[in-house]
Amino acid sequence: MTSPTAESPIPVLDLHDLARPAERIRFVDALGRALTEVGFFGLRGHGIRDEDVAAVYDVALAFFLLPDEVKVRHERPALLGQRGYTRFGREHARDHAAPDLKEYFSVGPGEGPYPPNVWPDEAPALRAVAPALFRRLEGVAAQVLEAAAVYLGEPPRRFADLIDGGDSLLRIIHYPPVPADADPQSVRAAAHEDINFITLLAGATDDGLEVLTNDRGWQAVPAAPGQLVVNVGDMLQHLTNGALRSTTHRVVNPGDSRARRFSMPFFVHPRSDVDLTPLPSCVARQGGARFGPLDAGTFLRARLEEIGLRG
């Protein structure tokens, strides 16, 4: 593990250490401290190649450069931005009315009781590359959640079992050059917390991500080759009664307004019927309940409405 530095405000861990008996305890402790103190960490040794991420971006760029009237054919408003295309300026952060300067394409698990994926004929290779990356990120997420459960004294599969059959999302986000007529209050992604359990951010193509720290304010997290950025979402914060921290973050506008950026968060979701009522062990750990009873489906629907995707 490397600790936060002037170059990066988040610690960086190596997933290989989880499989090394001599390093496993140290890895679990470092991951737990990162998720309780910062809410973010960088992860190496995860087995996902930069080339695989780049292949998805190459295919996605061809789609995002299509005319708007073509892209919107693959928008499904009834699915609340959870499948297919979501147009530029549709989403905004909670409590921030100005739209985010982004468009995106969302891919779900493609099986189970959830809506089917939307695959554009204009970018047929997307169907070939995105699901494979989805599955590999899902496997990494399960390992991270197992380590987090062990850190909190829970059975190893306590959190990972809750995402088995969940409606996780691989979201390919395109931040185009900043329009000259953009709302002065708009940024690429205004300050927010993620809704889900955890997020694995794969290979952003440029800097721009900033994390709000307790002691140093907004801190830039560099886009580092070969590194995933992992953070806690509000659902896991709720379930752990705040023991694991969902941290505010944003994506700022670039110095060169002509620059474009891609990022690819993997939003790890539990099943919609999962009870997020804080775990008794975490209530005891925190000295009392900070959150009330709630299920994951209700939580998600409420938050999608708050960010402009529902209603």
N, C-alpha and C positions, 0 to 999 in steps of 0.2 A: 504494500500500500504506500502511496505517496500522499502527504498531507496537503491541505490547501496552501497555495503559494501566491506570490504576486502575479504569476502568469495565469493561474487558475484558482478560483475561489472554492472549488470542490475537490475532495479527495479522489484519488484514482486507485481502483482495485483491479486485481487480476483473477478472473474466474478460474484459472487453472488451480489456484490455491485451494479452492473448495474441494478438489479431489486429492489433495496432498495431506495425508494424516497429520504431518508435522505443522502444516499451515492452516488447517481447517478452522481451528478454534480462533486463531488470530483473524482470519478472513471474516468469520461470522461477527466477531466483536467490532471489527472495523466497519463492516456494512451496517450493523445496528447503530453505531455511533453516528455514522454519516446520515442515516435516515431519521434519527432523533434530533440531531443538532443542526443539520443543514437542509435535509430533505432531498438532497441531490448527491450523486457521485458519478464519476466516470468509470467505465468498465472495459478492460482489455481481456484478451484471452478467451473471447466468447465464440470464436470459430466462424464468425461472419466476415467474409472478405469484402474489402472495399470495392472490388470489381463487381460483386453481386449487387451491391447498393447502386453503383454507377450504372449498371445495366438497367435497373428500374428507372433511374432518372432519365436515361437516354430515351427510353420508350415514352415516358411521361412528357418529356419536352415536346416530342412530336405531337402529342395530343393537345397540350396547352397552347401550342402555337396555331391551332386550328381556329377558324373564325368563331366568334361567340355563338352565332346562330347554329353552328354545328355542335359545339360543346354542350349547349343547353338541351339538346335532344337526349342527353344522357344524365339529365338532372331528374331526381325523383323527390320533389318537395314533401310528399307524404312520408318519406323515410327519414326526414329530419337530418339530412346531411350525413347519414350513416352508411349510405351506399352511393356509388357513382359520383357524379360531378356536383360540386357546389360552386356557384358562380362568384366572381370577384365582388367583394363588398357585401356579401350576404350576411356574414357572421360578425358579431361584435362581442367584446368582452362584457361580462356581467357588470352592471352599474357604469358602463361606458358606452354612450349612445353612438359615437362615431364608429363607422365600420372599419374592420381590419382590412389591410391592403394585401389580400391574399385570395387565391382560389385553390380548390383542392379536389382530390379524387380519393374516395374511400373504398376499401376492400374489406369485406368481412370474412368469416370462416368458411362460407360456401357450403355449409351443411347444418343439420340440426333444424330447430324450429324457427330459424331466423330468415329474413328476406334474402332472396338470392342476390348474388353479385350482378353488377351491371358492367358488361364488357363492350367497349366501343369497337365497332368494326373498323374504324379509322386507325386504331392502334392495336392490332390483333396480338402483337407480342406481349402486351401487358398481361394478358391471361396466362402466358407461359412463364413469366418471371416473378410476378407479385405473389402468387400463392406459396411458392417455394420459400420465399423470404419470410412470409407470414409464419409458416410452420417453424422455421428455425428460430425466429424471435420468440415464439410461443414457448419453445423449449428452454431458452435462456431465462425467460420471465419466471417459469416454474422454479428454476434453481434459485433465483434471487428471492422469491417468495418463501422457499423452504428455509433459506438462511435467515430471513427476517423473522420467521416463526420461531426458529430455534433461539435466536437472540432474545425474544420476549418470553421464553420458557414454555412455549406452546409445542404441541406435536409437530414434527417437521412438515407434514402435509396439511396443516391447519388452514393455510391461505391458498396453497396451490390447488387443493381439491375444489375450492370455490370457483376457480376459473375454468375448470374442466367442463366443457360444453358452454362456456360463456360467449358473449357476443363481442369479442375483441375486434379492434379495427386497426388496419394498416392504412395510414393516411398520407398520401403524397401531396405535399403542400408546395405550391408555386407562388413565390413572391416576385411579381414582375417589376420592371422599372416603375418607380413611383410616378403616378400620373401628375401632370402639371396642375390639374384642377382638383387634386385630392383635398379632402377636408383637412384643415390645418390641425385638427385634433386626432387625426388618424395616424396610426403607426402600423407596422406589419402585423404585429399581434400585441394588443394592449395588455396591460398587467392583468394576470389571471392565475387561478389555480386549476389544475386538471381535475376532471370530474371522476375519473376511473380509479382503479386499484393502484396500479403503477404504470409508468410510461417508460418505454425504451426508445430513445431518439437515435436513429441510425444515420450517421454520416451526413450532417448538414454540409452544404457546399460552400458556405461562407460563415463568417462570424455574424453576430447580431443578437444571439441569445444572452439575456441578462437575468441574474437571480437576485432577489431581494434578501440580503443577509441582515441579521440582527445588529451587528456591530459596525459594518462598513457600508451599509446602504446598497445601492445597485452595483453589482459586480458582473463584469463580462465573463462569459464562459466560452473560451476559444473553441472553434470547430477543429478537432484534432483527428487526423487520419487514424483509422483502426480502432476508434473508441466509440462506444455507446455512451450516451448520457442517460442515467436512470433517475427517476424521481417518483415520489409518493403522490398519489392523487387523493382527492377528498373522501372517496369511499373507504379507502384503507385507513385514512386518518380517523374517520368516523368509527369504524369497527374496532380500532385500537385505542379509542377514547383519547386521541391526540398524542399517544405515545410515539407514533410515527408521524412525521410532520409533512403536511402538504404546503409547499413553499410557493409564494407568489413569484412569477417570472414573466418575461415579456420578450418580444423580438423588436428591436429598434430599427428605425429607417437607416439605410446606409449613407455614408458620406457622399458617395456618387449615386445620385438618384437614377442613373441609367442602369445600374447593376441589378441583376436578377439573382434570386437565391432559391434553392430547394432545400426542404427538410422532410424527414420521413419519421414521424412519431408512430410507435406501435402502442396504442392505447389498450391496456389489458383490463378487461371487464369480467366481473363475476357473472354468474347466471342471474337473470332478472329477479328470480324468487329468493335470492340469498338475503338472509336477515343480517342487516348491518348494525343491529343493536350492539353497543360496546361490549366486548368480552369481559366477563367478570374479573379475570386476572388483570386486565388493563385498567378497569375501574379501580381495583384495589391499588394498583401501581400508581395511579394518578390521584388517589385520595378522594375519589368520588366521581360520579358520572358527569361528563361534560356534554354528552349528546344523548338524545332520546332514541326510542325504537324507530326503525326505518328499514324498508327493503330496497334493494338495488334498483329495481324497475321504477319505483316511485321517485327515487332520487334522480335517476337519469332523466326522466320525463320533465321534472321540474327545472332542472338545470338547462336542458335544451331550449325550453321556453325563454329562460332568462337571457340566453345569448342569441336570440333571434331566429332560431331554427324551428321553433314550434309555434303554431298559432298564426 
